[in-house]
Amino acid sequence: MFKKVIYLSLSISILQIGISEAQQLPIDQQYRATPTKINNLVHTKLDVRFDYTNQFLNGKEWITLQPHFYPTDSLRLDAKGMDIKQVSLVNGQQLVPLKYSYDNNSLLIKLDRNYVAKEQYTVYLDYTAKPNLLKVQGSAAINDAKGLYFINPDERAPNKPRQIWTQGETEASSAWFPTIDRPNQKTTAEISMTVLDNYVSLSNGVLSKQQKNNDGTRTDTWTMDLPHAPYLFMMAVGDFKIYQDKYNNIPVDYYLEPKYAPYAKDIFGKTPAMMDFYSKTLGVPYPWNKYAQIVCRDYVSGAMENTSATLHGEHVQKTKRELLDDNQEGTIAHELFHQWFGDLVTAESWSNLTMNESFATFGEVIWREHDGGKDRGDKSRFEKLQSYLKSTKNGKSPTLARYYYHDKEDMFDNISYAKGSLILYALKEQMGDEAFYQSLKKYLTDNSFKTGEPQQLRLAMEEVTGKDWAPYFNQWYYQGGHPILKITTRNGENSVILNVAQIQDSTVQTFQLPLAVDIYTKNGKIRQTFQLNRRNAQFMIPLPAAVEFIDIDPEKTLVGQIQIDKSDADYLYQYEHAPSFANRVGAIAYASKNPTNTISQQILTKALADTDADLAATAIQGLDLSNPAVRKSAEKTILALAEKSEASVIRASAIQKLAQTKDKKYKSLILNAVTDKSYMVIASSIMAIKSAYPDQLQQSLNRIDPDATEYLKALITELSKS
Ligand SMILES: [Zn+2]
């Protein structure tokens, strides 16, 4: 009787699902609810073996769960593209087979009885994961969703290591172990991996046991005794060398291909300092008992913040020589900050991805500021603002917290990353550093090992500051777009009048925000802050002396655009007297576009000494040395930069510029640059030689050292043609 009733109600519910599906709204208009918790994960124990020939994983799993609130007699697990061989209830020493149905995507298990809230039960599964036979779509950030990847499994590709690694985000962990693959689930874990004895393995938590087997394999057991989300589970297996670093008593390990092992410290060496900075800034110690970073081949995204075990793509793997031209410090900082924002407190759903990605991106900015100084942090924010603005039109953009989207992978965009990080930074500026970081500490502490959405952050901020932050969150988290401020000024008698129009698209909200303005006069600088709350506003600023320059949003914290007419003299003034990073870029960009103008030439000549190497290199490119006046004022400096600058980007730029003169006196300098230690400078010099001294090209290519010849072989082949 009981069974029959169940059967009947089940068929009714299937019928209802059928009806509601037929009436469904278009996908973009469907509300994306946070996944309902019927059963909660408690503990996941895995025993896995790898079949390199078929690229399969043979797994045994003991998964402990409990109903969330309402009693239930069934369990739904995500399990993608697997062969399910056995599903049983663990009853003491006994395995009691359970009925189940499987549709290649989810596994619906009928339990032996009703379980009530907090009543734990353990299900045993025997399965084979076949990731290569899976057909799924990934996101732009994670361009595939197989979950488990075999790299060069048959070792047919020469010079390529044989590796296995996993990628869980967004919901691909369930392609290698059955689980409730949702970000609002958390589980402790124990993963035993049987691997060839000459390989090393990595997973979350600590390596608690290693046992040699008598068939040339070894079983490594990794224990994660703090709960974390299934998408943060990871495994990696291969021939890696481990460099052991330390932060306080926490092991900090860098796993690299043996060839790159000597550069482990050069690549990752700042990690302990970052852990220290973040721990102290947040007032929340690094949450896990180790931190490992591993670099894997053919990775499908940039990097992934798996709990206590970040995985990087191979672009991070660089020799000391490559590091002269570029490094991946931003990514290293980003993934580390995720260990708090994402791993300790996890976005409740993909709609709330901002709670992970905006913070991790913000983490990059504050590390740059701390490590490289304010200007370096400002540069990082400037770059993020530009990357966000590029994806917008007339101030239109989707909301940060987004409950309607086409695909969860769409959430990994410039809004969740760049714009969100700037929204956090502006919030920090408005409430002050101390209030901001105390609020983050409260948010992290209150929600540790749980999930978060923007409202929890807002409530933490309100409790710390005693202020209502709902207007800020409503404007920046729950409505989209950004302000475009068109500003005109008029000089009155002993005053200046500022007209501020919000000209973003009429469908975009009207913003309420503070706008700071610096007025420069011969008597010094005056800062005024106005509150904007209408489409058109006018402000009068009384002044003791005539205006020399007006700098709008001097700290450049506005998440938006400013349009104001400027003369060439204004650009020179801002470069010299209001030299924020954004103002220097603005001046150099203007001057580079108008190179015949003498004030432009003054700006660019001054910018040759810019403290930012990229800006100095850009200024070099903007100068036209065929103009005798420019040549007179800038040539010597450019020559000195080509010869002596520490920054390879500046030397490379200067060599290119000098080559354009085709002046014989630079010939030996340009020809000798092929022996530079920087690949970037060598590349620049051979391109310069090809255009200025083509008859010297072959001879110059022969002078390049073998290592650089190998590194630059694509460019060399290209230049050798024709
Ligand atoms: Zn991230």
Residues whose N, C-alpha, C, O or C-beta is under 5 A from the ligand:
A	BS01	ZN	E357 A360
